[in-house]
Amino acid sequence: MRITYFGNHRRLALVAALGIIICVALALPARAGMADAVKAQTLANGLRVLVLENHKAPLATFNVFYRVGSRNEQFGKTGLSHLCEHLMFKGTKKVGPEEFSQIIQQHGGEDNAFTESDFTDYFETINKEHLDVPITLEADRMANFEPKDFDKEKHVVLEERRLRTDDNPEDALDEMVRAQAYVAHPYHWPVIGWFHDVDGLTLADAMAYHKIYYSPQNALIVAVGDFDGDQVMKQISEAFAGIKNGPKAPPVTEVEPPQEGTRRVELRHAANLPAFEEAYHVPNLTNPDAYALEIASEILSDGQSSRLYKKLVIDKQMVVDIGAGYDMTSFDPGLFVVSAQMRPGVTAADTQIEVEKEIAAMRETPVGAEELQKAKNLEQAQFVFGQDSVMREAEMLGVYEMLGDYHMVDKYIDGIDKVTAADVQRVAKTYLVATNMTEGVLVPTGVLNHGGSGLSSGELR
């Protein structure tokens, strides 16, 4: 199981070294887009299917995306999407608990799943000769969901929450900040759910939820690999076309009102070092400003020469680490997050002052041409390198399709390339301001115990 909160990924130093070369390569007009080779079809039951041939290695990945995440939950039932992810591995009318993964492994493949705020993705990577195996298994658990050991698996999820959130001070702080930043939108609660909500969930809740959200009309299949696209499309159609739909999923209509002033939270928690997090409301990919915000995050914190890292980690040695970024592909407007963990003896207040100086400089002075180009190179190189992985290609196609159209994936390079220094300055002035910020501070109350009791049964997925 993987929970993703926001995009703040460290790149390899190799990316920076090759950035200029990559950028030149991207400018070549002969470069074809990923979406150009996709075969797309919508089955009669509403299931959307994307198939892409990639013959770099004799592998294939099969992804089933469901348009359901914590965003689709309600107060009192938080964590239901993530719990259902676990239960999807606990059996169907035809397959026993954990047998799904065992069958995949017997055919030399790997499988897993992850839940996010906006969607859930179930995926398998397997030899191209055995792609029919995950196709058959995924169709079965879409149509014949019948999980066993519900109480035991719920206990696993509760232990996962204790281990990864309650006993992890930085994640606990992030949870508090997001709950304070969102007062109306369901991004208010964490993907894993509130402990008391998860504890109260029943098998009947899971079955009803699956019936609505795990229907063909609410799903998207993306297959990428070394295969014949037409043949794979035929296999998928034969396996899934006969699955009936449940009730139509209700739309998410909640809209977060504009923030009109700084919000603050403090978390007192056992921790080895103090930390802070600042979150600003920002638009998603549907707004052109998203590309400029991506560049702003690069300039602030990506790599040892970035502004925040150089000043606070190297020069002033105030923090152990610092990062800035956001997920531009969230379904609804998200958060631009700056977070840091201080060194012993350094206060959050002093560090935040230095962070604000750097953000203020971005608001007041246009970024230089060389620094801007370096940031573009990093973003574009990461995007291109990602296409070396069939799994990453499937994820990109799936996310962009759920946002509206998988063809948008081929607009990313141009979107980044068109960002100007004035754009970066404008988004900093518009969004990275105190009245739009929620800040959280972690105050250590003692040394963090890393021993923990661990899991008493089951496993983390």
C-alpha positions as CSV (number, residue, x, y, z in Angstrom):
1,M,0.0,0.0,0.0
2,R,1.2,3.5,-0.8
3,I,-0.4,6.7,0.2
4,T,0.7,9.7,-1.8
5,Y,0.2,13.2,-0.3
6,F,1.9,15.6,-2.6
7,G,4.6,15.7,-5.3
8,N,7.9,16.6,-3.7
9,H,10.4,14.1,-5.2
10,R,14.1,14.4,-5.0
11,R,15.8,14.0,-8.4
12,L,19.1,12.2,-9.1
13,A,22.1,14.4,-9.6
14,L,22.4,12.8,-13.0
15,V,19.2,14.6,-14.1
16,A,20.8,18.0,-13.3
17,A,24.0,17.0,-15.1
18,L,22.1,16.0,-18.3
19,G,19.4,18.7,-18.1
20,I,20.6,20.9,-20.9
21,I,21.2,18.0,-23.3
22,I,17.7,16.6,-22.5
23,C,16.1,20.0,-23.1
24,V,17.7,20.3,-26.5
25,A,16.5,16.8,-27.4
26,L,13.0,17.7,-26.4
27,A,13.0,20.6,-28.7
28,L,13.4,18.4,-31.7
29,P,10.2,18.5,-33.8
30,A,10.4,14.9,-34.7
31,R,9.7,13.7,-31.2
32,A,6.3,11.9,-31.1
33,G,4.0,12.1,-28.2
34,M,3.2,9.2,-25.9
35,A,-0.5,9.6,-26.5
36,D,-0.1,9.2,-30.3
37,A,0.4,5.5,-30.0
38,V,-2.4,4.8,-27.5
39,K,-5.3,2.6,-28.6
40,A,-8.5,3.7,-26.7
41,Q,-11.9,2.2,-26.4
42,T,-15.0,2.5,-24.2
43,L,-16.9,-0.7,-23.6
44,A,-20.7,-0.8,-23.6
45,N,-20.8,-0.9,-19.8
46,G,-18.8,2.4,-19.6
47,L,-15.4,0.9,-18.9
48,R,-12.7,3.0,-20.4
49,V,-9.6,1.1,-21.8
50,L,-6.2,2.5,-22.9
51,V,-3.6,0.2,-24.4
52,L,0.0,1.3,-25.3
53,E,2.6,-0.9,-26.9
54,N,6.1,-0.5,-25.5
55,H,8.7,-3.0,-26.8
56,K,11.7,-2.0,-24.8
57,A,11.5,-5.1,-22.6
58,P,9.4,-8.3,-22.6
59,L,7.2,-7.0,-19.8
60,A,3.7,-5.7,-19.4
61,T,1.9,-3.8,-16.7
62,F,-1.8,-3.9,-16.1
63,N,-3.5,-1.2,-14.2
64,V,-7.1,-0.9,-13.0
65,F,-7.8,2.6,-11.8
66,Y,-11.0,3.3,-9.9
67,R,-12.2,6.9,-9.6
68,V,-12.5,6.6,-5.8
69,G,-10.3,7.9,-3.0
70,S,-10.7,9.7,0.3
71,R,-12.2,12.6,-1.7
72,N,-15.3,10.5,-2.2
73,E,-15.9,9.7,1.4
74,Q,-18.2,11.3,4.0
75,F,-17.7,12.4,7.6
76,G,-17.9,9.4,9.9
77,K,-16.9,7.0,7.1
78,T,-13.3,8.3,6.4
79,G,-10.7,5.7,5.4
80,L,-13.3,3.5,3.6
81,S,-11.5,3.8,0.2
82,H,-8.2,2.6,1.7
83,L,-9.9,-0.2,3.7
84,C,-11.5,-1.4,0.5
85,E,-8.1,-1.4,-1.2
86,H,-6.9,-3.9,1.5
87,L,-10.1,-6.0,1.2
88,M,-9.7,-6.4,-2.5
89,F,-6.8,-8.8,-1.7
90,K,-9.0,-10.8,0.8
91,G,-10.9,-12.9,-1.7
92,T,-13.8,-13.1,-4.1
93,K,-16.5,-15.7,-4.8
94,K,-13.9,-17.7,-6.8
95,V,-10.5,-16.7,-5.3
96,G,-9.4,-17.1,-1.7
97,P,-7.7,-14.5,0.6
98,E,-4.3,-13.6,-0.7
99,E,-4.6,-16.1,-3.5
100,F,-4.7,-13.3,-6.1
101,S,-1.1,-12.3,-5.2
102,Q,0.0,-15.9,-5.0
103,I,-1.2,-16.6,-8.5
104,I,0.5,-13.5,-9.9
105,Q,3.8,-14.6,-8.2
106,Q,3.5,-18.1,-9.5
107,H,3.5,-16.6,-13.0
108,G,6.6,-14.5,-12.2
109,G,4.8,-11.3,-11.7
110,E,4.4,-8.6,-9.0
111,D,1.2,-6.9,-7.8
112,N,0.2,-4.2,-5.5
113,A,-2.2,-1.2,-5.1
114,F,-2.3,2.3,-3.6
115,T,-5.0,4.7,-2.5
116,E,-4.8,8.4,-3.0
117,S,-7.2,11.3,-2.3
118,D,-8.6,11.1,-5.8
119,F,-8.3,7.5,-7.0
120,T,-7.2,3.9,-6.3
121,D,-4.8,2.0,-8.6
122,Y,-4.4,-1.8,-8.7
123,F,-1.5,-3.0,-10.8
124,E,0.5,-6.0,-11.9
125,T,3.8,-6.2,-13.7
126,I,4.3,-9.5,-15.4
127,N,6.0,-11.3,-18.4
128,K,4.1,-10.4,-21.6
129,E,3.2,-14.1,-22.1
130,H,1.1,-14.1,-19.0
131,L,-0.8,-10.9,-19.2
132,D,-4.0,-12.9,-19.5
133,V,-3.6,-13.8,-15.8
134,P,-4.0,-10.4,-14.2
135,I,-6.7,-9.6,-16.8
136,T,-8.8,-12.5,-15.6
137,L,-8.1,-11.9,-11.9
138,E,-8.9,-8.2,-12.0
139,A,-12.2,-8.9,-13.8
140,D,-13.0,-11.4,-11.1
141,R,-12.5,-9.1,-8.2
142,M,-14.4,-6.3,-9.9
143,A,-17.4,-8.5,-10.4
144,N,-17.2,-11.0,-7.5
145,F,-16.0,-9.0,-4.5
146,E,-16.5,-11.2,-1.4
147,P,-13.7,-10.4,1.2
148,K,-12.9,-12.7,4.1
149,D,-11.4,-11.9,7.5
150,F,-12.9,-8.4,7.6
151,D,-12.2,-7.7,11.3
152,K,-8.6,-8.9,11.0
153,E,-7.9,-6.7,8.0
154,K,-9.4,-3.7,9.6
155,H,-7.1,-4.3,12.5
156,V,-4.2,-4.3,10.1
157,V,-5.3,-0.9,8.8
158,L,-5.6,0.6,12.3
159,E,-2.1,-0.7,13.1
160,E,-0.9,0.9,9.8
161,R,-2.4,4.2,10.9
162,R,-0.7,4.0,14.3
163,L,2.7,3.1,12.7
164,R,2.7,5.5,9.8
165,T,0.8,8.5,11.1
166,D,0.2,8.5,14.9
167,D,3.8,7.4,15.6
168,N,5.3,9.5,12.8
169,P,5.5,13.1,13.9
170,E,6.1,14.6,10.5
171,D,3.1,12.8,8.9
172,A,1.0,13.6,12.0
173,L,1.8,17.3,11.5
174,D,1.0,17.1,7.8
175,E,-2.4,15.6,8.7
176,M,-3.1,18.4,11.1
177,V,-2.1,21.1,8.6
178,R,-4.3,19.7,5.8
179,A,-7.2,19.4,8.2
180,Q,-6.8,23.1,9.1
181,A,-6.2,24.2,5.5
182,Y,-9.5,22.5,4.2
183,V,-12.6,23.4,6.1
184,A,-15.2,22.3,3.5
185,H,-13.6,20.1,0.9
186,P,-13.1,16.3,1.7
187,Y,-9.3,16.8,1.3
188,H,-9.8,17.8,4.9
189,W,-9.4,14.2,6.2
190,P,-6.4,11.9,5.6
191,V,-6.4,9.1,3.0
192,I,-6.0,6.5,5.7
193,G,-9.0,8.0,7.6
194,W,-9.5,9.1,11.2
195,F,-8.9,6.3,13.6
196,H,-12.3,6.3,15.2
197,D,-14.0,6.3,11.8
198,V,-12.0,3.3,10.5
199,D,-12.7,1.5,13.8
200,G,-16.4,1.9,13.2
201,L,-16.5,0.7,9.6
202,T,-18.4,-2.6,8.9
203,L,-18.4,-5.2,6.2
204,A,-21.7,-3.9,5.0
205,D,-20.1,-0.4,4.6
206,A,-17.4,-1.9,2.4
207,M,-19.8,-4.0,0.3
208,A,-22.1,-1.0,-0.4
209,Y,-19.1,1.2,-1.2
210,H,-17.7,-1.4,-3.6
211,K,-21.0,-1.7,-5.4
212,I,-21.0,2.0,-6.2
213,Y,-17.4,2.8,-6.8
214,Y,-16.0,-0.4,-8.2
215,S,-18.2,-0.6,-11.2
216,P,-17.0,-0.6,-14.9
217,Q,-18.5,2.9,-15.4
218,N,-16.2,4.2,-12.6
219,A,-13.1,2.4,-13.7
220,L,-10.3,2.9,-16.2
221,I,-7.9,0.2,-17.4
222,V,-4.4,1.0,-18.7
223,A,-2.2,-1.7,-20.2
224,V,1.4,-0.9,-21.3
225,G,4.0,-3.3,-22.5
226,D,5.6,-5.6,-25.1
227,F,2.4,-7.0,-26.7
228,D,0.1,-6.7,-29.6
229,G,-2.3,-3.9,-28.7
230,D,-5.2,-5.1,-30.7
231,Q,-5.0,-8.6,-29.1
232,V,-4.8,-7.2,-25.6
233,M,-7.7,-4.9,-26.2
234,K,-9.7,-7.9,-27.3
235,Q,-8.7,-9.9,-24.2
236,I,-9.8,-7.0,-21.9
237,S,-13.1,-6.6,-23.7
238,E,-13.9,-10.3,-23.4
239,A,-13.0,-10.3,-19.7
240,F,-14.8,-7.1,-18.6
241,A,-17.6,-6.4,-21.1
242,G,-20.1,-8.6,-19.3
243,I,-19.6,-7.0,-15.8
244,K,-22.7,-5.0,-14.8
245,N,-22.7,-1.6,-13.2
246,G,-23.9,-0.7,-9.7
247,P,-25.5,2.7,-8.8
248,K,-23.9,5.7,-10.4
249,A,-21.3,7.3,-8.2
250,P,-22.4,10.7,-6.8
251,P,-20.3,13.7,-7.8
252,V,-18.0,15.5,-5.4
253,T,-19.6,19.0,-5.2
254,E,-17.9,20.5,-2.2
255,V,-15.9,23.6,-3.0
256,E,-13.3,25.0,-0.6
257,P,-13.9,28.7,0.1
258,P,-11.1,31.2,-0.4
259,Q,-8.8,31.5,2.7
260,E,-8.8,35.0,4.1
261,G,-6.0,34.8,6.7
262,T,-3.2,32.8,8.1
263,R,-4.2,29.7,10.0
264,R,-1.9,28.1,12.6
265,V,-1.7,24.7,14.3
266,E,0.8,23.3,16.8
267,L,1.5,19.6,17.4
268,R,3.1,18.5,20.6
269,H,4.5,15.1,19.9
270,A,7.5,12.9,20.8
271,A,10.1,13.7,18.1
272,N,13.8,13.8,17.7
273,L,13.8,17.2,16.1
274,P,11.4,20.1,15.6
275,A,9.7,20.7,12.3
276,F,7.3,22.9,10.5
277,E,5.0,22.8,7.4
278,E,3.5,25.6,5.4
279,A,0.6,25.0,3.0
280,Y,-0.8,27.4,0.4
281,H,-3.9,26.8,-1.6
282,V,-3.1,26.5,-5.3
283,P,-4.9,25.4,-8.5
284,N,-4.5,22.1,-10.3
285,L,-3.6,21.3,-13.9
286,T,-6.9,22.8,-15.2
287,N,-5.3,26.2,-14.5
288,P,-2.3,27.3,-16.6
289,D,-0.7,28.6,-13.4
290,A,0.1,25.0,-12.5
291,Y,3.2,24.9,-14.7
292,A,4.6,28.1,-13.2
293,L,4.0,26.6,-9.7
294,E,5.9,23.5,-10.7
295,I,8.9,25.7,-11.7
296,A,8.6,27.7,-8.5
297,S,8.9,24.5,-6.5
298,E,12.0,23.5,-8.5
299,I,13.7,26.8,-7.9
300,L,12.9,26.8,-4.2
301,S,14.0,23.3,-3.2
302,D,15.1,20.8,-5.9
303,G,18.8,20.0,-5.7
304,Q,21.7,21.3,-3.6
305,S,21.8,24.5,-5.7
306,S,18.1,25.4,-5.1
307,R,17.4,28.5,-3.0
308,L,16.0,27.0,0.1
309,Y,18.4,24.0,0.2
310,K,21.5,26.1,-0.4
311,K,20.6,28.8,2.2
312,L,19.1,26.7,5.0
313,V,20.9,23.3,4.6
314,I,24.4,24.3,3.3
315,D,25.0,28.0,4.2
316,K,23.2,28.5,7.4
317,Q,23.0,24.9,8.5
318,M,19.6,25.5,10.1
319,V,17.7,22.4,8.8
320,V,18.4,18.8,8.2
321,D,16.3,18.8,5.0
322,I,13.7,21.1,3.4
323,G,11.3,20.6,0.5
324,A,8.7,22.4,-1.5
325,G,6.2,21.1,-4.1
326,Y,2.7,20.0,-4.8
327,D,0.6,17.6,-6.9
328,M,-0.6,19.5,-10.0
329,T,-2.7,16.5,-11.0
330,S,-5.0,16.5,-8.0
331,F,-8.6,16.3,-9.1
332,D,-9.5,19.5,-7.2
333,P,-7.3,22.5,-6.2
334,G,-4.6,21.4,-3.9
335,L,-1.8,22.6,-1.7
336,F,1.7,23.9,-2.3
337,V,3.7,22.7,0.7
338,V,7.0,23.8,2.2
339,S,8.3,21.6,5.0
340,A,11.5,21.3,6.9
341,Q,13.1,19.5,9.9
342,M,15.3,21.7,12.0
343,R,18.7,20.9,13.5
344,P,19.0,20.7,17.3
345,G,18.8,24.2,18.9
346,V,17.2,25.8,15.9
347,T,13.6,27.1,16.3
348,A,10.8,26.8,13.7
349,A,10.2,30.5,14.0
350,D,13.8,31.5,13.0
351,T,13.7,29.0,10.1
352,Q,10.3,30.2,8.8
353,I,11.7,33.8,8.8
354,E,14.4,32.7,6.4
355,V,11.9,30.7,4.3
356,E,9.7,33.7,4.0
357,K,12.7,35.8,2.8
358,E,13.2,33.5,-0.1
359,I,9.6,33.4,-1.0
360,A,9.4,37.1,-0.8
361,A,12.4,37.4,-3.1
362,M,10.5,35.3,-5.6
363,R,7.5,37.6,-5.3
364,E,9.6,40.8,-5.6
365,T,12.3,39.9,-8.2
366,P,11.9,37.9,-11.5
367,V,14.0,34.8,-11.5
368,G,17.1,35.0,-13.7
369,A,17.2,33.3,-17.1
370,E,19.8,30.7,-16.2
371,E,18.0,29.6,-13.0
372,L,14.7,29.5,-14.9
373,Q,16.2,27.3,-17.6
374,K,17.8,24.9,-15.1
375,A,14.4,24.4,-13.4
376,K,12.8,23.7,-16.8
377,N,15.5,21.2,-17.6
378,L,14.9,19.3,-14.4
379,E,11.2,19.1,-14.9
380,Q,11.4,18.1,-18.5
381,A,14.1,15.5,-17.9
382,Q,12.2,13.9,-15.1
383,F,9.2,13.6,-17.3
384,V,11.1,12.0,-20.2
385,F,13.1,9.6,-18.0
386,G,9.8,8.5,-16.5
387,Q,8.7,7.1,-19.8
388,D,11.5,4.5,-19.6
389,S,9.2,2.7,-17.1
390,V,6.1,0.9,-18.4
391,M,4.6,1.4,-14.9
392,R,5.2,5.1,-15.0
393,E,3.8,5.4,-18.5
394,A,0.6,3.6,-17.3
395,E,0.3,5.9,-14.3
396,M,0.7,9.0,-16.4
397,L,-1.8,8.0,-18.9
398,G,-4.3,6.9,-16.2
399,V,-4.0,10.1,-14.2
400,Y,-4.4,12.4,-17.2
401,E,-7.3,10.4,-18.5
402,M,-9.1,10.6,-15.2
403,L,-8.4,14.4,-15.2
404,G,-10.2,14.6,-18.6
405,D,-8.1,13.3,-21.5
406,Y,-5.0,11.2,-21.7
407,H,-3.8,13.4,-24.6
408,M,-3.0,16.1,-22.0
409,V,0.1,14.1,-21.0
410,D,1.8,15.3,-24.2
411,K,1.2,19.0,-23.3
412,Y,3.3,18.8,-20.2
413,I,6.7,19.6,-21.9
414,D,5.3,22.6,-23.8
415,G,3.5,23.8,-20.7
416,I,6.8,23.8,-18.8
417,D,8.7,25.3,-21.7
418,K,6.3,28.3,-22.0
419,V,6.8,29.4,-18.3
420,T,8.4,32.8,-18.1
421,A,10.1,34.6,-15.2
422,A,7.1,36.9,-15.1
423,D,4.8,33.8,-14.7
424,V,6.8,32.6,-11.7
425,Q,6.8,36.0,-10.0
426,R,3.0,36.3,-10.6
427,V,2.1,32.9,-9.1
428,A,4.3,33.7,-6.1
429,K,2.5,37.0,-5.6
430,T,-0.9,35.4,-6.1
431,Y,-0.7,32.2,-4.1
432,L,2.5,32.2,-1.9
433,V,1.2,34.8,0.5
434,A,0.5,34.9,4.3
435,T,-3.3,35.3,3.9
436,N,-3.4,32.1,1.9
437,M,-1.2,30.0,4.2
438,T,-1.8,27.4,6.9
439,E,1.3,26.8,9.0
440,G,2.0,24.0,11.4
441,V,4.8,23.6,14.0
442,L,6.0,20.4,15.5
443,V,7.1,20.8,19.1
444,P,9.0,17.8,20.4
445,T,7.9,16.5,23.8
446,G,10.5,13.9,24.2
447,V,12.7,11.4,22.2
448,L,10.8,9.4,19.6
449,N,10.7,5.7,20.4
450,H,11.4,3.8,17.2
451,G,10.8,0.4,18.8
452,G,7.0,0.3,18.6
453,S,4.9,-2.8,19.1
454,G,4.6,-3.5,15.3
455,L,1.8,-5.5,13.8
456,S,0.2,-8.2,15.8
457,S,-1.3,-9.8,12.7
458,G,-1.7,-9.4,8.9
459,E,0.6,-7.2,6.8
460,L,0.9,-3.7,5.5
461,R,0.1,-3.4,1.9
